[in-house]
Amino acid sequence: MFRSLSFPFYVSAGLGFLNILLLYFILKDLFSRKIVFFTIAAYAFFPFRINYARMLMQPVYTEFFFLLSVFFVVKSFKKKK
C-alpha cells in the first residue's frame, strides 16, 4: 500500500474526511444543529476545498492540524465550565 503512487491521494482524502468530522464536533458544541448542518454542507462542497484535496495541496494538511487544535481548545474551555 505504501509503495503505490496513489497512496498520498488516499491520505489526502482521508484527512479531508477527518476535517469534516472535526468541524462537525467543534460546531455541535457551539451552535444549533441546523447551523451545523448548513455549515458542514457548505464546507464539504466548497470548490476550492475539493480541488485542494484532489491535487494533494498543503491546505488539506494544514486545515487538519488547525481544526484539531481548535477542537482541543473548545473541549478544554467546555471542560472548565
QUIVEN-V507357 format. One record per residue. N is the residue number from 1. RES is the residue in one small letter. PHI is phi in radians with two decimals (999 if undefined). Layout:
n = [N N]
res = [RES RES]
phi = [PHI PHI]
//
This chain:
n = [1 2 3 4 5 6 7 8 9 10 11 12 13 14 15 16 17 18 19 20 21 22 23 24 25 26 27 28 29 30 31 32 33 34 35 36 37 38 39 40 41 42 43 44 45 46 47 48 49 50 51 52 53 54 55 56 57 58 59 60 61 62 63 64 65 66 67 68 69 70 71 72 73 74 75 76 77 78 79 80 81]
res = [m f r s l s f p f y v s a g l g f l n i l l l y f i l k d l f s r k i v f f t i a a y a f f p f r i n y a r m l m q p v y t e f f f l l s v f f v v k s f k k k k]
phi = [999 -1.29 -1.51 -1.30 -1.26 -1.60 -1.02 -1.04 -1.20 -1.15 -1.12 -1.10 -1.16 -1.12 -1.18 -1.09 -1.16 -1.14 -1.08 -1.14 -1.13 -1.09 -1.08 -1.06 -1.19 -1.22 -1.29 -1.18 -1.44 -1.88 -2.29 -1.29 -1.11 -1.15 -1.13 -1.09 -1.06 -1.17 -1.18 -1.14 -1.13 -1.14 -1.17 -1.19 -1.84 -1.21 -1.04 -1.13 -1.13 -1.13 -1.13 -1.09 -1.19 -1.30 -1.75 1.03 -1.58 -1.09 -0.96 -1.12 -1.25 -1.14 -1.04 -1.06 -1.25 -1.15 -1.13 -1.13 -1.20 -1.13 -1.01 -1.21 -1.16 -1.10 -1.12 -1.21 -1.22 -1.18 -1.23 -1.16 -1.37]
//
